[in-house]
Amino acid sequence: LASWAMTGALWIGAARMGDSTRFDSRFWRRLIGIFLASLIMGAALWGGVVVMGPMFGTPGLKILALVIEIALGVVVYFLAGQLLGAVNFRDLKKMLKRSA
């Protein structure tokens, strides 16, 4: 309950600050790109499970199938994000460089 009260107070406070706290077009464009990249990743993961289904049932291959599925998800998400403009690798490098 306290978290919702705090969220409401922050929302009201931010609204009083005017346009400087409003989401710009870049935010919405990236948000849509993130959503679409997630859908694409989900479809790729589903396809991976369909293709590798027998591997998930084999005791010796379960771990390998899981590793392949995880790698597939990561690669597809970041490639889709890059193509859709949701993820910019240059911005990501800058953020990682600043935090190090």
C-alpha positions in Angstrom: 0.0 0.0 0.0 2.8 2.4 0.9 4.5 1.8 -2.5 1.3 2.8 -4.3 1.0 5.9 -2.2 4.6 6.8 -3.0 4.0 6.2 -6.7 1.0 8.4 -6.7 2.9 11.2 -4.8 5.8 11.0 -7.3 3.4 11.0 -10.3 1.6 14.1 -9.0 4.9 15.8 -8.1 6.3 15.1 -11.6 3.2 16.3 -13.3 3.6 19.7 -11.6 7.1 20.0 -13.1 5.7 20.4 -16.6 7.1 19.2 -19.9 10.5 18.4 -18.5 9.1 15.2 -16.9 7.0 14.1 -19.8 7.9 11.1 -22.0 9.3 12.2 -25.3 8.9 10.5 -28.7 12.2 8.7 -28.3 10.8 7.0 -25.2 7.7 5.8 -26.9 9.5 4.6 -30.0 11.9 2.6 -27.9 9.1 1.2 -25.7 7.3 0.0 -28.8 10.6 -1.5 -30.1 11.2 -3.3 -26.8 7.7 -4.7 -26.9 8.1 -5.9 -30.5 11.6 -7.3 -29.8 10.1 -9.3 -26.9 7.4 -10.7 -29.1 10.0 -11.7 -31.7 12.1 -13.3 -29.0 9.1 -15.2 -27.7 8.3 -16.5 -31.1 11.9 -17.6 -31.6 12.0 -19.3 -28.3 8.7 -21.1 -29.0 10.2 -22.2 -32.4 13.3 -23.4 -30.6 11.3 -25.6 -28.2 9.3 -27.0 -31.2 12.5 -27.8 -33.1 14.5 -29.1 -30.1 11.6 -30.8 -28.3 13.1 -34.3 -28.3 16.3 -32.9 -26.8 14.4 -31.6 -23.8 13.2 -35.2 -23.2 16.6 -36.8 -23.4 18.4 -36.8 -20.0 21.9 -36.2 -21.4 20.8 -33.3 -23.7 18.5 -31.3 -21.5 21.2 -28.9 -20.3 22.5 -28.4 -23.9 19.0 -27.7 -25.1 18.5 -25.2 -22.3 21.8 -23.4 -23.1 21.0 -23.2 -26.8 17.5 -21.9 -25.9 19.0 -19.2 -23.6 21.6 -18.2 -26.2 18.9 -18.1 -28.9 16.8 -15.8 -26.8 19.6 -13.4 -26.0 20.8 -13.2 -29.6 17.4 -12.8 -31.1 16.3 -10.1 -28.6 19.3 -7.9 -29.1 19.3 -8.3 -32.9 15.6 -7.5 -33.1 16.1 -4.6 -30.6 18.9 -3.2 -32.7 16.9 -3.5 -36.0 13.8 -2.0 -34.4 15.7 0.9 -32.8 14.9 -0.2 -29.3 18.5 -1.0 -28.4 21.4 1.1 -29.5 24.7 -0.7 -29.0 26.7 2.6 -28.9 24.5 3.9 -26.1 24.9 0.6 -24.3 28.7 0.8 -24.6 28.6 4.4 -23.3 26.5 3.4 -20.2 28.8 0.4 -19.5 31.9 2.6 -19.9 30.6 5.2 -17.5 29.7 2.7 -14.8 33.1 1.0 -14.9 
